[in-house]
Protein backbone atom coordinates (compact mmCIF):
# COMPACT_ATOMS: atom_id res chain seq x y z
CA UNK A 1 0.00 0.00 0.00
CA UNK A 2 2.81 2.41 0.91
CA UNK A 3 4.54 1.65 -2.39
CA UNK A 4 1.32 2.31 -4.29
CA UNK A 5 0.84 5.64 -2.51
CA UNK A 6 4.41 6.64 -3.28
CA UNK A 7 3.87 5.72 -6.93
CA UNK A 8 0.68 7.78 -7.12
CA UNK A 9 2.44 10.75 -5.55
CA UNK A 10 5.29 10.41 -8.07
CA UNK A 11 2.88 10.24 -11.03
CA UNK A 12 0.93 13.26 -9.78
CA UNK A 13 4.16 15.19 -9.23
CA UNK A 14 5.38 14.28 -12.73
CA UNK A 15 2.12 15.39 -14.33
CA UNK A 16 2.20 18.61 -12.30
CA UNK A 17 5.82 19.19 -13.36
CA UNK A 18 4.99 18.77 -17.06
CA UNK A 19 1.91 21.00 -16.79
CA UNK A 20 3.87 23.58 -14.81
CA UNK A 21 6.66 23.63 -17.40
CA UNK A 22 4.07 24.05 -20.16
CA UNK A 23 2.61 27.03 -18.28
CA UNK A 24 6.07 28.55 -17.88
CA UNK A 25 6.73 28.00 -21.59
CA UNK A 26 3.49 29.81 -22.36
CA UNK A 27 4.65 32.74 -20.25
CA UNK A 28 7.93 32.91 -22.18
CA UNK A 29 6.11 32.73 -25.51
CA UNK A 30 3.84 35.58 -24.46
CA UNK A 31 7.02 37.51 -23.71
CA UNK A 32 8.26 36.78 -27.24
CA UNK A 33 4.94 38.01 -28.62
CA UNK A 34 5.23 41.31 -26.76
CA UNK A 35 8.94 41.95 -27.38
CA UNK A 36 8.78 41.02 -31.08
CA UNK A 37 5.28 42.43 -31.68
CA UNK A 38 3.97 39.08 -32.92
CA UNK A 39 0.76 37.09 -32.74
CA UNK A 40 0.94 34.13 -30.34
CA UNK A 41 1.22 31.57 -33.15
CA UNK A 42 4.16 33.42 -34.70
CA UNK A 43 5.80 33.81 -31.29
CA UNK A 44 5.41 30.07 -30.67
CA UNK A 45 7.10 29.30 -33.98
CA UNK A 46 9.97 31.66 -33.17
CA UNK A 47 10.30 30.11 -29.70
CA UNK A 48 10.64 26.55 -31.04
CA UNK A 49 13.04 27.58 -33.80
CA UNK A 50 15.30 29.78 -31.66
CA UNK A 51 15.69 27.24 -28.87
CA UNK A 52 16.40 24.12 -30.93
CA UNK A 53 18.58 23.01 -33.84
CA UNK A 54 17.67 21.02 -36.92
CA UNK A 55 19.27 17.60 -36.78
CA UNK A 56 18.80 13.85 -36.74
CA UNK A 57 21.59 12.79 -34.37
CA UNK A 58 21.39 10.76 -31.19
CA UNK A 59 19.41 13.38 -29.22
CA UNK A 60 16.78 13.52 -31.95
CA UNK A 61 16.56 9.75 -32.25
CA UNK A 62 16.21 9.19 -28.50
CA UNK A 63 14.06 12.15 -27.42
CA UNK A 64 12.51 13.67 -30.56
CA UNK A 65 9.11 12.00 -30.16
CA UNK A 66 8.89 12.63 -26.40
CA UNK A 67 7.18 16.00 -26.60
CA UNK A 68 7.13 16.54 -22.81
CA UNK A 69 10.91 16.06 -22.69
CA UNK A 70 11.36 18.30 -25.75
CA UNK A 71 9.20 21.07 -24.26
CA UNK A 72 11.13 20.82 -21.01
CA UNK A 73 14.48 21.29 -22.74
CA UNK A 74 13.14 24.02 -25.02
CA UNK A 75 12.16 25.93 -21.87
CA UNK A 76 15.43 25.25 -20.07
CA UNK A 77 17.39 26.31 -23.16
CA UNK A 78 15.32 29.49 -23.45
CA UNK A 79 16.01 30.52 -19.84
CA UNK A 80 19.72 29.70 -20.06
CA UNK A 81 19.72 26.66 -17.78
CA UNK A 82 23.33 25.39 -17.90
CA UNK A 83 22.18 21.79 -17.40
CA UNK A 84 19.85 21.89 -20.40
CA UNK A 85 20.68 20.03 -23.57
CA UNK A 86 19.68 22.10 -26.57
CA UNK A 87 17.09 20.03 -28.50
CA UNK A 88 18.15 18.59 -31.86
CA UNK A 89 14.96 18.10 -33.84
CA UNK A 90 13.76 17.16 -37.31
CA UNK A 91 10.98 19.09 -39.02
CA UNK A 92 8.31 16.71 -37.72
CA UNK A 93 9.59 16.97 -34.15
CA UNK A 94 9.58 20.77 -34.29
CA UNK A 95 6.03 20.70 -35.68
CA UNK A 96 4.94 18.31 -32.91
CA UNK A 97 6.46 20.53 -30.21
CA UNK A 98 4.85 23.64 -31.67
CA UNK A 99 1.50 21.88 -31.85
CA UNK A 100 1.70 20.93 -28.17
CA UNK A 101 2.57 24.51 -27.20
CA UNK A 102 -0.22 25.97 -29.35
CA UNK A 103 -2.67 23.66 -27.61
CA UNK A 104 -1.93 25.51 -24.35
CA UNK A 105 -3.25 28.69 -25.99
CA UNK A 106 -6.33 26.96 -27.39
CA UNK A 107 -5.07 27.45 -30.97
CA UNK A 108 -6.15 24.67 -33.32
CA UNK A 109 -3.54 23.16 -35.62
CA UNK A 110 -3.10 20.25 -37.99
CA UNK A 111 -0.02 18.50 -39.34
CA UNK A 112 0.77 18.85 -43.05
CA UNK A 113 3.11 16.54 -44.96
CA UNK A 114 4.79 17.84 -48.12
CA UNK A 115 6.44 15.53 -50.68
CA UNK A 116 8.81 16.02 -53.60
CA UNK A 117 10.68 13.89 -56.15
CA UNK A 118 12.99 16.70 -57.21
CA UNK A 119 16.11 14.70 -56.31
CA UNK A 120 14.82 11.53 -57.95
CA UNK A 121 13.79 9.86 -54.70
CA UNK A 122 10.81 10.65 -52.48
CA UNK A 123 11.58 13.42 -49.98
CA UNK A 124 9.35 14.88 -47.30
CA UNK A 125 8.86 17.94 -45.14
CA UNK A 126 6.46 18.58 -42.26
CA UNK A 127 4.88 21.74 -40.92
CA UNK A 128 1.59 22.93 -39.45
CA UNK A 129 -1.47 24.77 -40.53
CA UNK A 130 -3.06 26.72 -37.70
CA UNK A 131 -6.52 28.16 -37.43
CA UNK A 132 -5.98 31.89 -37.07
CA UNK A 133 -8.35 32.88 -34.25
CA UNK A 134 -8.63 36.41 -35.62
CA UNK A 135 -9.41 35.62 -39.28
CA UNK A 136 -10.97 32.16 -38.99
CA UNK A 137 -8.67 30.94 -41.79
CA UNK A 138 -6.07 28.17 -41.93
CA UNK A 139 -2.51 29.35 -42.46
CA UNK A 140 0.93 27.76 -42.64
CA UNK A 141 3.35 27.83 -39.71
CA UNK A 142 6.72 26.14 -40.33
CA UNK A 143 8.90 25.99 -37.19
CA UNK A 144 11.71 24.14 -39.01
CA UNK A 145 12.37 27.01 -41.44
CA UNK A 146 10.81 29.57 -39.07
CA UNK A 147 8.40 30.99 -41.62
CA UNK A 148 4.77 31.69 -42.34
CA UNK A 149 3.66 32.63 -45.87
CA UNK A 150 1.80 35.67 -47.03
CA UNK A 151 0.64 37.40 -50.19
CA UNK A 152 1.95 40.78 -51.32
CA UNK A 153 -0.82 42.49 -49.32
CA UNK A 154 0.14 40.65 -46.12
CA UNK A 155 -2.66 38.07 -46.07
CA UNK A 156 -1.51 34.76 -44.62
CA UNK A 157 -1.70 31.72 -46.92
CA UNK A 158 -2.73 28.09 -46.56
CA UNK A 159 -0.91 25.14 -48.11
CA UNK A 160 -3.69 24.67 -50.67
CA UNK A 161 -3.13 28.24 -51.85
CA UNK A 162 0.59 27.61 -52.36
CA UNK A 163 -0.04 24.41 -54.32
CA UNK A 164 -2.61 26.05 -56.57
CA UNK A 165 -0.62 29.27 -57.14
CA UNK A 166 0.29 29.87 -60.81
CA UNK A 167 3.62 31.37 -59.74
CA UNK A 168 5.26 32.69 -56.59
CA UNK A 169 5.57 36.33 -57.61
CA UNK A 170 3.17 37.29 -54.83
CA UNK A 171 4.15 34.67 -52.23
CA UNK A 172 6.55 35.66 -49.46
CA UNK A 173 7.96 33.58 -46.60
CA UNK A 174 8.09 35.79 -43.50
CA UNK A 175 9.37 35.71 -39.94
CA UNK A 176 10.18 38.26 -37.24
CA UNK A 177 13.40 39.32 -38.99
CA UNK A 178 13.00 38.80 -42.73
CA UNK A 179 10.69 38.60 -45.74
CA UNK A 180 11.53 36.71 -48.92
CA UNK A 181 12.65 33.26 -50.04
CA UNK A 182 16.35 33.95 -49.84
CA UNK A 183 16.24 36.30 -46.86
CA UNK A 184 14.40 33.83 -44.60
CA UNK A 185 16.37 30.78 -45.75
CA UNK A 186 13.25 29.07 -47.16
CA UNK A 187 14.85 28.87 -50.61
CA UNK A 188 15.43 25.05 -50.47
CA UNK A 189 11.69 24.44 -50.33
CA UNK A 190 10.94 26.29 -53.53
CA UNK A 191 14.02 24.98 -55.34
CA UNK A 192 13.20 21.45 -54.20
CA UNK A 193 9.62 21.79 -55.56
CA UNK A 194 7.93 20.96 -52.27
CA UNK A 195 4.79 22.94 -53.05
CA UNK A 196 3.26 20.57 -55.59
CA UNK A 197 1.60 18.11 -53.20
CA UNK A 198 0.49 18.06 -49.55
CA UNK A 199 -1.16 15.40 -47.42
CA UNK A 200 -3.42 16.49 -44.56
CA UNK A 201 -4.39 13.45 -42.45
CA UNK A 202 -6.67 15.53 -40.21
CA UNK A 203 -8.74 16.63 -43.20
CA UNK A 204 -8.33 13.35 -45.07
CA UNK A 205 -7.15 15.34 -48.11
CA UNK A 206 -4.33 15.00 -50.63
CA UNK A 207 -3.84 18.28 -52.48
CA UNK A 208 -1.79 18.26 -55.67
CA UNK A 209 -1.26 20.13 -58.93
CA UNK A 210 -0.55 19.14 -62.52
CA UNK A 211 3.20 19.00 -62.01
CA UNK A 212 2.81 16.45 -59.19
CA UNK A 213 0.59 14.34 -61.43
CA UNK A 214 2.94 14.49 -64.43
CA UNK A 215 6.00 13.66 -62.32
CA UNK A 216 4.38 10.57 -60.85
CA UNK A 217 4.48 12.14 -57.39
CA UNK A 218 0.79 11.49 -56.68
CA UNK A 219 1.15 7.76 -57.32
CA UNK A 220 4.40 7.54 -55.33
CA UNK A 221 2.87 9.30 -52.32
CA UNK A 222 -0.20 7.07 -52.43
CA UNK A 223 2.08 4.02 -52.21
CA UNK A 224 4.03 5.64 -49.35
CA UNK A 225 0.91 6.56 -47.37
CA UNK A 226 -0.59 3.08 -47.66
CA UNK A 227 2.72 1.41 -46.80
CA UNK A 228 3.18 3.56 -43.68
CA UNK A 229 -0.37 4.30 -42.53
CA UNK A 230 -2.32 1.29 -43.78
CA UNK A 231 -5.60 1.49 -45.68
CA UNK A 232 -6.44 5.09 -44.98
CA UNK A 233 -9.23 6.97 -46.68
CA UNK A 234 -8.42 10.33 -48.19
CA UNK A 235 -9.77 12.49 -50.99
CA UNK A 236 -7.32 13.37 -53.79
CA UNK A 237 -7.96 16.95 -54.90
CA UNK A 238 -6.28 18.43 -57.98
CA UNK A 239 -6.22 22.16 -57.32
CA UNK A 240 -3.61 23.52 -59.75
CA UNK A 241 -3.05 23.20 -63.49
CA UNK A 242 0.42 24.69 -63.54
CA UNK A 243 3.78 23.22 -64.42
CA UNK A 244 7.12 24.39 -62.99
CA UNK A 245 6.68 27.89 -61.64
CA UNK A 246 9.50 30.32 -62.57
CA UNK A 247 12.07 31.11 -59.90
CA UNK A 248 13.44 34.39 -61.26
CA UNK A 249 10.26 36.44 -60.87
CA UNK A 250 11.42 38.77 -58.12
CA UNK A 251 14.53 40.43 -56.81
CA UNK A 252 14.72 38.11 -53.82
CA UNK A 253 15.10 35.14 -56.19
CA UNK A 254 17.99 36.36 -58.36
CA UNK A 255 19.91 33.32 -57.12
CA UNK A 256 17.93 31.27 -59.67
CA UNK A 257 20.12 32.57 -62.52
CA UNK A 258 23.35 31.49 -60.81
CA UNK A 259 21.80 28.10 -59.96
CA UNK A 260 20.88 27.61 -63.60
CA UNK A 261 24.42 28.49 -64.72
CA UNK A 262 25.86 26.01 -62.23
CA UNK A 263 23.55 23.28 -63.50
CA UNK A 264 24.53 24.03 -67.08
CA UNK A 265 28.16 23.35 -66.23
DAJO-V179676 format. One line per field, one symbol per residue. ss: DSSP state (A for helix, B for strand, O for the rest). psi: psi as a letter, one per 20 degrees, with the letter a starting at -180 (. if undefined). A space follows every 10 residues. Layout:
ss=???
psi=???
//
This chain:
ss=OAAAAAAAAA AAAAAAAAAA AAAAAAAAAA AAAAAAOOOA AAAAAAAAAA OBBBOOOAAA AAAOOOAAAA AAAAAAAAOO OOOOOOBBBO AAAAAAAAAA AAAAOOOOBB BBBBBBOOOO OOBBBBBBBB BOOOOOOBBB BBOOOOBBBB BOOOOBOOAA AAAAOOOOOO BBBBOOOOBO AAAAOOAAAA AOOOOOBBBB OOOOBBBBBA AAAAOOAAAA AAAAAAAAAO OOOOBBBBBB OOOOOOOOOO AAAOAAAAAA AAAAO
psi=ghggghgggg ghggghgghg hgghghgghh gggghilqrh gghgghgggh krqprkaggg hgihjnhggg hghgghghjk ohiqoppoqr ghghgggggg hhhhjkpqrq pppqqqkhih rpqrqpaqpq ooihikqpqp onigilqrqr rhjjpqqrhh hhhiphakhk ppqqahhrpq gghijjghhh hjlilipppn hghlqoprah ghghijhggh hgggghhhja mqpropoojp kqbppqikir hjkihhghgh gghh.
//
